């Protein structure tokens, strides 16, 4: 049976992979996917704590409700972020962060 520590270890590894991708990569799409990976790691942590800390014999639902709001915010982030990425690509014809250092066209 999986314990809370197992879930937290997986969540920490996912978050570390996402953070490394954000810091080390130069492609905006990859950076964007790594940010989503970090949000998923946070969601896994919230659900794990919710599951393993019951109140009155039932799993605590506060963490799961918070995950719902995080997913909603992530969906809005995806819509706005992809729109910005498409606009940047149309203006500059590149997705490399090295080429997008200034806001001038």
JOUR-V234141 format. One record per residue. N is the residue number from 1. PSI is psi in whole degrees, -180 to 180 (NA if undefined). BURIAL is I if it has 9 or more other ideal C-beta (glycine too) atoms within 8 Angstrom, else O. D_LAST is the distance of its C-alpha to the last C-alpha in Angstrom with 1 decimal. Layout:
N;PSI;BURIAL;D_LAST, N;PSI;BURIAL;D_LAST
This chain:
1;138;O;55.7, 2;140;O;52.3, 3;173;O;52.2, 4;-38;O;49.6, 5;-37;O;48.9, 6;-46;O;48.0, 7;-41;I;45.4, 8;-35;I;44.0, 9;-47;O;43.9, 10;-43;I;41.9, 11;-43;I;39.6, 12;-40;I;39.1, 13;-44;O;38.4, 14;-43;I;35.8, 15;-41;I;34.1, 16;-40;O;34.2, 17;-44;I;32.7, 18;-43;I;29.9, 19;-41;I;29.2, 20;-40;I;29.4, 21;-40;I;26.9, 22;-40;I;24.4, 23;-38;O;24.9, 24;-25;O;25.2, 25;159;I;23.0, 26;-9;O;19.4, 27;130;I;18.8, 28;-38;I;17.5, 29;-42;O;20.2, 30;-41;I;22.9, 31;-43;I;22.0, 32;-43;I;22.1, 33;-37;I;25.5, 34;-36;I;26.8, 35;-40;I;26.1, 36;-36;I;28.2, 37;-39;I;30.8, 38;-39;I;31.1, 39;-39;I;31.6, 40;-37;I;34.3, 41;-40;I;36.0, 42;-39;I;36.2, 43;-42;I;37.6, 44;-41;I;40.2, 45;-45;I;41.3, 46;-44;I;41.8, 47;-38;I;43.8, 48;-46;I;45.8, 49;-38;I;46.8, 50;-39;I;47.6, 51;-40;O;49.8, 52;1;I;51.7, 53;77;O;52.4, 54;156;O;54.5, 55;127;O;56.0, 56;35;O;59.4, 57;-7;O;59.4, 58;150;O;56.2, 59;141;O;52.7, 60;129;I;50.6, 61;-6;O;48.2, 62;-42;O;45.9, 63;-38;I;43.8, 64;-35;I;43.5, 65;-41;O;42.5, 66;-37;I;39.8, 67;-40;I;38.6, 68;-44;O;38.4, 69;-37;O;36.0, 70;-41;I;33.9, 71;-39;I;33.6, 72;-45;O;32.7, 73;-38;O;29.9, 74;-38;I;28.7, 75;-41;O;28.6, 76;-39;O;26.5, 77;-40;I;24.2, 78;-45;I;24.0, 79;-49;O;23.1, 80;-43;O;20.3, 81;-44;I;19.1, 82;-35;I;19.1, 83;-42;O;17.3, 84;-41;O;14.4, 85;-43;I;14.6, 86;-42;O;14.7, 87;-42;O;11.6, 88;-41;I;9.6, 89;-40;I;11.5, 90;-36;O;10.9, 91;-38;O;7.1, 92;-15;I;7.4, 93;29;O;11.1, 94;156;O;12.3, 95;9;O;14.2, 96;134;I;14.8, 97;-23;I;14.3, 98;-33;O;14.4, 99;-8;O;11.1, 100;41;I;9.5, 101;-20;O;10.7, 102;158;O;8.1, 103;-6;O;6.4, 104;145;O;3.8, 105;NA;O;0.0
